[in-house]
Amino acid sequence: MCFAWWVELLSIRSLYNRCYSFGVLSVRYLDGLVDKMIQQQPEQRPASVSQIKEELIGRGIQFVNSQHLDRLRNEVVPDPEINDPLIIEPIRPVAPEDYSNGTLIVRLNKQVNPKWEKCFRMRATRYSVNMSSAMVRFQGDKALVTVTERFLQAGVDFLKDYCEAANEEYANQIRREHMEEFNREVGALKARIVESERRKRILEQVRI
């Protein structure tokens, strides 16, 4: 064996051993090349340093393509399960806190968000002469209901009905949006896999 060939072999084996010792698996495409280089019979070894370098490049590209395809196939799409806190525990009135100047302050079990409040306005359509959704506004985890003392209980009952309707609308919208996003993620992943497989098939036909 010529000196340059030995230098190349030692360099590759050194790189391989260092990577292996650190748990780097991305160099496993070197296995076959190292086996060839240490064969006893000269005709079974690579003919030249140039051939070794060509094999390194070829094996590296093929491995990277396969690794990329494997990574795509194993890519995790977000689970369609919904973890929205306002769906897990819907908004509901829990206690009256104060009544002053015609405004009843009711504490809610949690703070509402703008999307939920929009659903509230959309679905809180039931009304009477003394009560409507226009008489309700929100501040954090408080509902402020404009109502006379005589109709306090009616105001609370309306608020509870409004919250149930808003919870239903909110859950429907979130589930629909979440499933649309999930389907987009799945579709995009499938498209990437198809394209990666196409490129891999094309490159496998090339012989140099």
N, C-alpha and C positions, 0 to 999 in steps of 0.2 A: 504494500500500500504506500502511496506517495505521502509526503509530509503534509501537504495541503488537505488531503483527504482525511488524514488523522485529526488535523486541527478542526475540520468541519464536524467530524464525528464527536470529538470531545466537547465542542461547543453545544451541539444539539443535546447530547446526553446530559451535560451540565444544566442546560435550561430545563430539560425534562425533569431531572431529579429535583431541582429547586422548586419548580411549579408543583410537582407531585407532593413534596414535603409540606407545602403550604395549602394543600387541598384544592389546588386549581385544576379543575377537570377539563378546561377548555383546550388543553394540549394533548388530549388522548388521541387526536388524529396523527400524532407523531409515532404512535406505537409501531405501526407497520414499517415506517421508514427506518426507525432505529433497528428493528429486527433484520431488515435487509442489510444494513450497514455493518452488522456484526457477523454476517455469515462467513464461514471458513473458506468456502470456494469463491474465488474472484468473480467467476461468471454469474454468481448469484447476488453479488453486490452491485450497487449503482456504478456505472462506468466512469463517472467523473463528478467533480465538485459541481459543475454546471447542472448536471442531471439531478443532483441532490437538491440544489436550489429550486429547480423547476418543480420537483415533486413537493417541496415545502410549500411553494406558492399554490400549486394545484390542490393539494390536500387541504390547505388552509381555507381556500375559497369554498371548496365543497363542504367542509365541515361547518363553516360559518353559515352557508345557505341552509344546511340541514338543521343546525342549531336554531336559526331564526324561525324556521317552519315549526320545529318542536315547541318553541316558546309561544308562538301564536296559538298552536293547538291547545296548549296548557294555560293560556291566558284566562284569567277569571273574570267573568262578567258579573257586575254587581247583582246581588240577589234581589229578586223582585219583592221581597218582604219589605213592608213599610214600617219605619220606626219613628214616624212623626209623633211628637208628644201630645199633640192635640187630637190625634186619632186614638192613640193608646189610652189616653185619659181625656175624654171630651170635656169641653167647657160646661160648667154648671154653677148656678148660684149656691153659695154655702151658708151665708149669714148676712143679716142686715147690720150695717155698721153705724148709720146715722141718718137722721131726717132733719132737714133744715131748709127754710125758705122754699118749700114746695118741691124739694129734691130728695129722693130716697137714694142713699148710697148702699149698694149691695156688694159684698165681697164675693169674688169668684174663686174657684179652686185654683186657677192659674191665670197668668197674663195672656190676653188675646194678641194675635198678630194681625197686620193689615189685611192679609188674605182672608182670614177668618171673619174679620169685621165686614169685608166686602160681601162675603157669603151671607152674613147676618142681614145686611141691607137688602140683598136679593131675595131672601126667603121669608123674612119677617113681614108677611103681607097681611096677616090677620089684624083687624083693628076694631075699635068701638068708638063711641062718642068720646069716651074718657081716656082712651089709651091707643097708641100706635107706636111703631118702631121709631118714628121720628122723635119720640119723647125719650129715647134711650141713647146715651153716649158712653164711651169707654175711656177710662184712664188707667192704664196698666192692668191690674187685676181687680179693678172696680168697675161696676156698672152704675151709672148715674141716671136715675129714672125720674123724669119730671111728672109728678102725679100729686093730686090733692090728697089730704089726709083721709078723706072719706073712701077713696079708692086705692088705698095702699096695697091691700091684698090682691086686688084685681091687677094692679101693676106688676106685682111679683109673679102672679100666675102667667101673665102675658110674657114676661121676661123669660120664664122657664120654657114656655112653648117656643119662643123665638130662638133660644139657645139650642134646643133640640133640632129645630129645622136647619139652623146654621151649621150645626155639627154634621148633619146628614149631607148637606151640600158640600161642605169642606172636605169630608172624607171621599165623596165621589170625585171631586176635582183632583185631589191629591193622588188617588189611585189611578185615575185616567192618565194624568201627567207622568206618573212614575212608570206605568206600563209602556207608555209611548217612548220614554227615555230608554227603558230596558230593551224594547224592540229595536231601537236605533243602535244600541250598543251591540246587540247580537248580530244585526245585519252588517254593521261595520266590521266586526270580527270575522264573519263568514267571508266577506269580500276580501279582506286582507289575506285570509288563508288561501282562497282560490287564486289570488294573484301570486302569492308566494309559491304555491304548488306549480303554477304555470311557468314561472321563472326557473324553478328547479328542474322541471322537465326539459325546458329549452337548453339549459346549461349542461344537462347530462348527455345531450346529443352531440355536444362539441368534443372533438378529439384533437388534441394537439401533440 
